Amino acid sequence: MSGTNAATAPTALTKAEAPEAAALLAAAFARDPSFAYFFGAPGAEEGVDRENRALLFCRFMVRRSLRAGDRALGIRDNGRLVACALAELRLESPWRRLRRFFAELSLYPSGLRPLGNEVLARLRRYHGASRGGDRDLSGSYLVMVGVAEEARGRGLASALIRRLMEEDQSLPGARGMGLDTENPANVALYERLGFRLAATVEVEGMAVHLMRADYAAERG
């Protein structure tokens, strides 16, 4: 494994990197509680079908971010993508909402429909619970961040999040960043990056921790 200094600084993902980013995220989230809820637990009867659905979903999320003009960053190490993050811009305007709508519409047949009605219903329930209390947030929402297994422990996820926050704070009107996590161990990590626990909600027995960073507090 190469050293930390070999990794590049975070850069914007390109369309050509979308398949690699989707595969990285699917692997990074393979044992995440949210993916177990959406697609079934690892080792369950769903088997390969579960993995295919998870990869389809990650492909949809990466392609949607790129088409909608949201944030998609990656870090490479010796030419290989080892970390990436997706963040949805919340400095909403009619044009941005329309662009995201058409991005989702164009990708739905190949990206979401094959997941099946049950998975789509779970995704809607999760989204409604995790985003319902943060509609006043102006800035961005961290949708996904993942690191390749062999590159973990090197601060790459933190580097991606810090870059997203720095870019946010350069935008007029940006007040903060939101995120959600189902892993209690992640709460302390995000707190070190300036986030605070805003609430914990339950989605069919799964605890979802809602966090946000206030840029006004950061600047102060």
N, C-alpha and C positions, 0 to 999 in steps of 0.2 A: 504494500500500500504506500502510495506516495505521501509526502509530507503536506502539511497544511498550506505551506507557501506555494505549492504547485498548483493549487486551485485558482481559477480565474475569479475576478470580481463578478458580482451579479450583472447579467446583461439581459436585455429583452429577448424573449423567445421568438423564433421565427416560425413561419408556417411549415418549413421543412423539418423543424425539430419537434413538431407536434406529436408524431407517433412515439418518439423516444421519451418525451415528457409524459405521455399517457401511460406508457409501460412502467416508467419509474414510479409514478403516483400509485398505480394499481398495486405494485409490489410493496410500496411503503405502507399502504393502508390495508394490506391483506388481513391483518389481525386486529384492525381497529374496531372498536365496538360499533361504530356507525355502519361500517361495511357488513359486519355480522348481522346487524338489524336489517339493512337494505337487501342483502343478497344471500344470507344464510351463513352460519358459522363455518370456519375452516374445518374440513374433514366431514362435513355433513353430507347427506345424500345428494345434494345438488352437484357436488364435485366440480367437474370441468365447467359445467354450465354456470356455476357461481363465479368462477374465474373469468369466463368470457363476458358475463354481464358486468362485472367490476371493471374490466378493461374497456368495454363499450362506453360505460358511464364516464370513465376518466378521459377517453377520447372526446366525448361530447363536451366535457367541461373545459378542456384545453382549447378545442376548436371554437367554442362559444366565446371564451375570453379573447381570443385573437380576432374573431370577426366583429365582436362588439366593441373593440377598442379598449377593453379593460386591461388590467396589469397582468403580465405573465413574464416572470423572470426565471433565469436558470444560472447555474454555476457548473462550469466544466473543469475537469481534472484530466490532463493529458489527452484532451480531445473528446472525452466521454462525459456526458451529462450525468452529474452525481447528485444534484439537488435542484428543485424547482418550486415555485410558489405561484398561486393564482389569487388575485385580489379584485373584487368588483368595485368599481368606482361608484361612489354614492353622491357625487356632485351632480345630481340629476338635472337634466334638461329634457324638454320634449324630444329633441333630436337624439339624445343618448338613449332614452327609453325606447324610441322607435327603432334605433339601430340594434339594441339588444333583443327586442321582440322579433325582428326579422332574422337575426342570427339564430335564435332558438327555433323559429319556424322552419328555416331552411335545413337545420340539422336534425329536426325531430324524427323524420322517417328512418334515418340510418342510426341515429344516436340514442333516442329514447324509446321509440315504439317497440323495438325488439326486446326491451327489458321486461315487458309484460305489465299487465294492469296492477297486479299485486305489488310489484316493486315500485311502480309509479305512485301508487297510493301511499306507500311508506315514505317515499321521497317528499311527497306533498305534506304529509303530516309532520315530518321532521322540519321541513322548511318553514312551515307555519308556526311551529313552536319556537324554533331557534331564532327566527328573524322578526317575529311579531313585536317584540318590545324595543326594537332598535330602529324604528322607522324615522326617528328624528336625527339619526347620525348623518352628519355631512363629512365626507372624507372617503373612506373605503372600508370594505369588509374582506377580511382574509378568508378565502374560501377553502383553499387547500395548500399545504406545504409538506413536501416529502423529501427524504434524503435516502440515497442508496445505502443498503445495509453496510457495505464495506467502508462507507465514508462517514458513518455516524460518529458522534463524539468529537467532532472537529469544529463545531459552532457554525456550520453552514446554514442551518435553518435560521438561526439568530441573525446571521449576516443578511439573508434574504429579507427577513421581516424588517430589520433596521433600514435597509435600502428602500423598501416600500414606504415606510414611515417618513423617511427623509424626503422622498419624492412627493408624498402627500402634503407635507408641510410647506412645500414651495407653491402650492396651488391656493389661490384666493378662495376663502370660504371654507377650507378644510378644517374641521374641528376635532376629528378623531378617527380611530380605526376600531372596528369591532371584529370579533371572532367567536367561534364556539368550539368546545372540545368535550369529548366524552371520557377522556382519560384524566383522572384526578392528578396523576403525576405531572401532567403538562401545565397545571395551574401555576405551580411555583415557577416554572420556566418562563411563562408569559408574564408573570408578575415582575420578574427580573428585567424584562424588556419594557416595563412601564405600564402594563395592563393591570386592571383591577377586576375582581370578580363582581359583576353587576347583578347576576341572578343565577339560579339553578332551576331548570324546568325538567319535567319528566315526560318522556315520549314512550309510551307503552312499556314502562318499567325501566327504561334507560335514562340515567341522569345526564343532562346536557348542561355544561357550565358555560354561561354567557359572559364574555369579558369585553372590556373596551379600554382603550388608551385615550386620554384627553390631551390633545395637543396644547391647549391653553396651559394646562398644568405642567407639561413638558417645557414649554417656553418660559414659564415662570420660575 
